[in-house]
Amino acid sequence: MAVSFVRMPPSTKKLGDEATRLVDLYLVAQLPEEDLIEAINAWKENVPTLLIKDSGKGPTISPTLVRYIGKKRSNVLATLLFR
């Protein structure tokens, strides 16, 4: 991976900061999709409660994280995470 990231963020705020940075790099074609997927999978493994909320309809991105990163970025994360 060309871009480093925090693999075990201690809070949803820190995860939001990292996710915002990486998704923004991805959207301007500065970060390959595989690298973003690697980061998402690391977060899913290391801090699943900060990333995912299991609603009655299945897993979704945590509402707290959505507030930090916005709906458009969370849609990118959800698309890559739940495909």
Backbone bond lengths (Angstrom), bond angles and torsions (degrees), N, CA, C in turn:
res aa  C-N    CA-C-N  psi(-1)  N-CA   C-N-CA  omega(-1)  CA-C   N-CA-C  phi
1 M - - - 1.456 - - 1.513 108.82 -
2 A 1.312 115.97 131.86 1.454 121.71 -178.73 1.534 112.29 -78.44
3 V 1.306 117.24 -31.23 1.459 121.84 -178.34 1.525 108.95 -106.86
4 S 1.314 115.94 130.47 1.461 118.66 178.04 1.527 109.49 -85.82
5 F 1.337 114.97 156.27 1.459 120.85 179.03 1.515 108.80 -151.55
6 V 1.304 116.32 161.25 1.461 122.40 178.14 1.524 107.63 -78.43
7 R 1.323 116.33 118.75 1.469 121.57 -176.83 1.526 112.85 -80.57
8 M 1.329 117.49 -27.17 1.462 121.00 179.77 1.527 109.68 -131.12
9 P 1.335 117.02 74.89 1.465 118.42 179.06 1.525 110.77 -64.49
10 P 1.337 116.72 139.78 1.464 120.35 -175.63 1.536 114.08 -79.10
11 S 1.333 116.93 -12.21 1.463 118.98 -177.37 1.529 109.77 -148.44
12 T 1.319 115.00 164.64 1.457 120.14 177.08 1.528 110.28 -64.59
13 K 1.316 117.58 -34.14 1.466 121.56 178.29 1.528 110.49 -61.66
14 K 1.322 117.11 -46.68 1.460 120.76 179.52 1.529 110.66 -66.23
15 L 1.325 117.68 -39.69 1.462 121.14 175.52 1.525 109.90 -61.72
16 G 1.321 116.30 -41.20 1.464 120.56 177.75 1.516 112.18 -62.03
17 D 1.326 116.58 -41.51 1.470 120.47 177.95 1.526 110.84 -61.52
18 E 1.325 116.18 -45.29 1.466 121.08 -179.68 1.528 110.99 -66.56
19 A 1.327 116.79 -44.75 1.463 120.80 -179.46 1.521 110.72 -63.39
20 T 1.323 117.13 -42.40 1.466 120.79 178.01 1.520 110.79 -59.78
21 R 1.311 116.22 -46.73 1.461 120.79 -178.74 1.528 111.42 -61.86
22 L 1.328 116.75 -47.13 1.458 119.92 -176.69 1.527 112.52 -71.32
23 V 1.321 118.03 -41.30 1.468 119.97 178.38 1.524 110.14 -64.83
24 D 1.327 117.80 -40.17 1.464 120.04 177.72 1.526 111.28 -62.61
25 L 1.325 117.69 -40.18 1.468 120.58 175.90 1.525 110.56 -64.40
26 Y 1.304 116.94 -39.55 1.468 121.50 178.21 1.533 110.70 -63.50
27 L 1.317 116.99 -42.11 1.465 120.91 -176.54 1.528 113.17 -69.30
28 V 1.326 117.74 -22.41 1.467 120.10 176.32 1.539 110.77 -103.50
29 A 1.328 115.50 19.44 1.468 123.23 174.94 1.528 113.18 61.03
30 Q 1.328 117.22 32.62 1.456 121.21 175.77 1.527 111.95 -101.30
31 L 1.321 116.64 -6.89 1.456 122.28 -179.19 1.527 107.89 -135.27
32 P 1.332 117.89 122.75 1.468 120.00 178.44 1.531 111.68 -65.54
33 E 1.308 115.92 151.15 1.461 121.44 -179.50 1.527 111.59 -57.26
34 E 1.312 117.68 -38.46 1.461 121.37 -179.48 1.531 111.63 -60.42
35 D 1.334 116.27 -37.71 1.464 120.38 179.41 1.526 111.29 -69.29
36 L 1.323 116.62 -38.91 1.465 119.90 177.11 1.526 109.81 -66.29
37 I 1.313 117.45 -40.47 1.463 121.24 177.50 1.525 110.21 -63.04
38 E 1.324 117.41 -39.15 1.467 120.99 177.10 1.527 111.15 -59.70
39 A 1.328 116.11 -43.43 1.466 120.52 178.70 1.523 110.95 -64.63
40 I 1.317 117.11 -45.48 1.468 121.18 -179.63 1.528 110.46 -61.05
41 N 1.324 116.43 -43.33 1.467 119.71 179.48 1.532 111.89 -66.00
42 A 1.328 117.09 -35.67 1.470 120.06 176.40 1.523 110.13 -64.23
43 W 1.319 117.61 -42.84 1.467 120.91 178.09 1.526 111.06 -66.37
44 K 1.318 115.77 -39.41 1.469 120.02 179.54 1.527 110.55 -62.23
45 E 1.309 116.36 -37.35 1.464 120.76 179.89 1.529 112.29 -78.23
46 N 1.337 117.50 -41.23 1.461 121.68 -172.16 1.526 114.69 -88.96
47 V 1.322 117.57 -37.98 1.469 121.11 -177.18 1.538 110.52 -136.38
48 P 1.320 117.58 59.96 1.470 119.45 -174.78 1.530 113.88 -62.25
49 T 1.328 117.96 -30.92 1.466 119.42 -178.26 1.524 112.14 -71.85
50 L 1.320 118.25 -23.52 1.466 121.09 176.50 1.525 111.42 -81.10
51 L 1.326 116.91 -25.46 1.463 122.01 -174.32 1.521 112.91 -96.48
52 I 1.320 116.87 -42.05 1.461 121.08 -169.85 1.522 111.14 -120.30
53 K 1.319 115.26 139.57 1.474 122.82 173.91 1.518 106.67 -120.19
54 D 1.315 117.59 127.99 1.457 120.30 179.70 1.522 108.64 -91.60
55 S 1.308 115.27 100.98 1.462 120.11 177.86 1.530 108.52 -86.87
56 G 1.285 117.08 176.43 1.452 121.14 179.56 1.513 112.99 -63.99
57 K 1.327 117.53 -20.89 1.463 122.04 -178.63 1.519 112.42 -98.34
58 G 1.319 117.57 8.36 1.458 120.98 -179.18 1.513 110.64 116.17
59 P 1.321 116.77 177.07 1.469 120.18 -177.12 1.529 112.39 -70.25
60 T 1.330 114.76 142.18 1.464 122.22 176.27 1.528 107.96 -138.39
61 I 1.321 115.54 170.41 1.454 120.15 173.22 1.528 107.64 -68.14
62 S 1.311 116.95 138.77 1.462 122.38 -178.99 1.534 110.70 -54.91
63 P 1.330 117.83 131.14 1.472 120.57 179.42 1.532 113.08 -58.05
64 T 1.320 116.76 -34.17 1.465 119.67 177.94 1.521 110.13 -65.06
65 L 1.319 116.93 -42.19 1.455 120.86 178.11 1.520 110.80 -65.34
66 V 1.330 117.36 -39.07 1.472 120.93 177.93 1.524 110.08 -60.22
67 R 1.326 117.77 -39.08 1.473 120.57 177.89 1.518 111.33 -62.04
68 Y 1.340 117.42 -37.27 1.461 120.98 -179.45 1.527 112.92 -74.61
69 I 1.333 117.43 -38.50 1.469 119.16 -172.31 1.519 114.18 -104.36
70 G 1.303 118.42 -17.15 1.455 121.72 -179.70 1.525 111.99 93.96
71 K 1.331 115.12 160.76 1.465 120.81 -175.63 1.528 112.60 -68.68
72 K 1.310 117.50 -38.83 1.469 119.41 -177.11 1.518 111.39 -66.52
73 R 1.319 117.53 -44.22 1.464 120.17 177.24 1.526 110.67 -66.35
74 S 1.329 116.92 -39.22 1.466 119.10 179.72 1.530 110.58 -66.55
75 N 1.325 117.97 -30.79 1.460 120.23 175.62 1.528 110.99 -65.47
76 V 1.322 116.85 -38.26 1.472 120.67 176.18 1.526 109.43 -62.83
77 L 1.337 116.60 -48.29 1.465 120.15 178.50 1.512 111.80 -59.38
78 A 1.330 117.36 -46.35 1.462 121.44 -177.98 1.525 110.98 -63.26
79 T 1.315 117.06 -40.67 1.460 120.64 179.53 1.520 110.99 -61.04
80 L 1.331 116.59 -43.97 1.452 120.03 -179.59 1.524 112.45 -75.78
81 L 1.309 117.30 -30.83 1.459 121.52 -176.01 1.528 112.68 -79.92
82 F 1.318 117.53 -40.11 1.454 121.40 -171.08 1.528 113.09 -106.65
83 R 1.300 118.83 25.25 1.475 117.75 178.35 1.490 112.74 -91.22
